[in-house]
Amino acid sequence: MKNRIHLPLKNMLRRPGRTSALVILSAFLCFSVLVGSMIITGLRSGLSSLRARLGADVMVVPYEASTKSKLSDIVLHGNPGYFYMDRSVTEEIRQIEGVEKVSEQFFLASASSSCCSLAVQLIGFEPETDFTIQPWIEHTYRGKLGEMEILVGSSLNAFAGDTLTFYGTDCKVAARLEKTGTYLDTSVYASEETIKTLIRAAKEKQLFDFGDVDPDQIVSSVLVDVREDIPVDDVLNDIKLHVRKTEAVRPGNMISDVALQLTGVSDTVGGMIGVIWVLCLAIEILAYIMISNERKKEYAVLRALGASGGFVARSVLAEALAAGAAGGLCGAVLAAVVTSAFGNLIEQSLGLPFLLPDLPHTLLLALIAILATAAAGAAAAAISAAKAAKTDAALLLRVEN
């Protein structure tokens, strides 16, 4: 038993250059597989997070907003912007058959000037009626937002207790929210009373064209939750028919383009992983064939000393597994460090919802990648192991002599 363990280790230590090359190749393979897997998982998690935050069955917005890029820019990408409609539409929507819940939201873009600390999207909501943002907020903040208190997304450089200024009005940060991998991470959230105060302040500054809007009589969007026994499309069509100057959309349909882009990126990354896997496996097979030819005499000596063909084959496979596991571990650690350090850069480069997997999920992916890398090394060494097992010691040593 000791020989089965000691012999492969001694062989690896006796040839550090060869061993290092195999470990580096395995590390590269594991790194590529794990980084690719984390990117694909992050994209899928980001899309799931976006779907959860757009959890309403129907969103009602001003008709003008739906005919421009403003709606997707604000709702899907978090670009600062605003649009308003008369608040009376909320009551009209409540009267539609099949509507179970409604909740109002208010949008305001802060300016990139001295009157504002940050140029971000401001989102006002009703904590009492909200059923999309509030469940996410409660993971971090369970208190009640007071007057001029705000919540900030995880990507903003602000923390609980800080003071941010918008249109010359000071707001206190109540909490910094957990990461979602979506536009919500770069936005600021406030209660209805606070956002109306900020809209008034913005109107006074005359930095945007608000026209003659009355902050007390406007709303940016109305989110609708439909009764389970009523088809969503029926309610959507009723709103379109009966609520004038508005457009009703299904948030799920809005992210279909995002889902298509995500699928395209995921397929590309998956294809690259497949190509890297095949190339690394081919290189490893070639390397082990060359190593096998180089070590023929060594195998012959072992056979001459009484080692069975199976023992020699298992020794070769043990070396391959050890090199693969060592390289896989190094590659996994490097992949975890790189994705953690450059997660925000990856998210910005992709331009899609992106949420890195949590620690348990990352560890699981890393374990799978390490095992797959070690298995690939063993598979590549199988040819070499088979040749070693069939070595004819007497014939080979006679030829050598």
C-alpha positions, 0 to 999 in steps of 0.5 A, a space after each residue: 500500500 505504501 509503495 502505491 502511494 510513495 512511488 507516484 509521489 517520488 516519480 513526480 518529485 524526481 522530475 519537477 519540470 515535467 510535473 510542473 508542466 502537467 500541474 500548470 496545464 491542469 491549473 489552466 484547464 480548471 481556471 478556464 472551466 471554473 471562470 466560465 461556469 461562474 460567468 454563466 451562473 452569474 448571468 442566470 442568477 442576474 436574470 432571475 434576480 431581475 425577474 424577481 424585482 420585476 415581479 408584477 404581472 402588469 406595469 402601467 406607464 404613460 403612453 409617451 414613455 412606452 413609445 420611446 427607449 425611456 422605459 427600457 432604459 430606466 426599468 431594465 438598465 437603470 439609466 437616470 430618467 423620469 416620466 409622469 402621468 396623472 395619479 387618477 389612473 391608479 384608481 381606474 386600474 383598481 376598478 378593472 376586474 381581476 386586479 388584486 393589488 396595485 402599487 405606485 412608483 415614482 421616478 426622478 433622475 438626479 443631476 450631475 451638478 453641485 446640487 446633487 451628490 450622485 447622478 443616479 436613478 431615484 425610485 420612490 415607492 409605497 412600502 405599504 403596498 409594494 410587492 416587488 421592491 419591499 421583499 428584497 429590501 427586507 433582507 437588509 432593512 426591516 425598519 420603516 423609512 422616515 422623512 428624508 431617509 433613503 436606501 442605496 444600492 450596493 454599487 453606490 459608495 454610500 453607507 448607513 448614516 451618510 448624508 447625500 444631497 439631491 437638488 439641495 435637499 439632504 437625505 440620510 442613508 438608512 441602509 445599503 442594500 444587498 447586491 442583486 446584479 441588476 440596475 437596482 444596485 446603482 439606484 436610490 430608493 425613497 418613500 413616497 413622501 420623500 420622493 415628492 419632496 425631491 421632485 418639488 426641489 428639482 422643479 424649483 431648480 429648473 434643471 429639467 423640463 417638468 412642465 406644470 406637473 403637481 408632485 402630489 398628483 402624479 405617478 410614474 408607473 403602476 404595478 399590478 398583481 392579477 388574481 390567479 383565476 384571471 388570465 393576465 392578458 385579459 387584465 392587460 387588454 382591459 387596461 389598454 382599452 379603458 385607461 386612457 393615455 397609458 400603456 400596459 406592458 408585461 415586465 416578463 416580456 420586457 426582459 425577453 431581449 435580455 434573456 436572448 442576449 444572456 443565452 447568446 453569451 452563455 452559449 459563447 462561453 460554454 462553447 469556449 469552455 468546450 474548445 479549451 477542454 478539448 485542446 487541453 485534453 489533446 495536449 495532455 494525451 500527447 504529453 503522456 504518450 511522450 512521457 510513456 515513450 520516455 519512461 519505457 525502461 523505467 516501466 521495464 525495470 519495475 516489471 523485472 522487479 516483480 511489479 504487475 502490469 496493473 501496479 504499473 498502470 495504477 502508478 501512472 494513473 495515480 501520478 496523473 490524478 495527483 497532478 490534475 488535482 494539484 493543478 485543479 486546486 491552484 486553478 480553482 483558487 486563482 479563478 475564485 480570486 480573479 472573479 471576486 476581484 474583477 466581478 464588477 468589471 465583468 458585469 460592466 463588460 457584459 452589460 447584462 444582469 450579473 450576480 456572482 454565486 454565493 460562497 457555497 455555490 462557488 465551492 460546489 462549482 470549484 469542487 466539480 471543476 477540480 474533479 473534472 480536471 483530475 478526471 481529464 488528466 487520468 483519462 489522458 494518461 489512460 493510454 500511457 497506463 495501458 502501454 505501461 501495463 503491457 511492457 515486456 520487461 525482458 524484451 525491452 531490456 534486451 533491446 536496450 542492452 
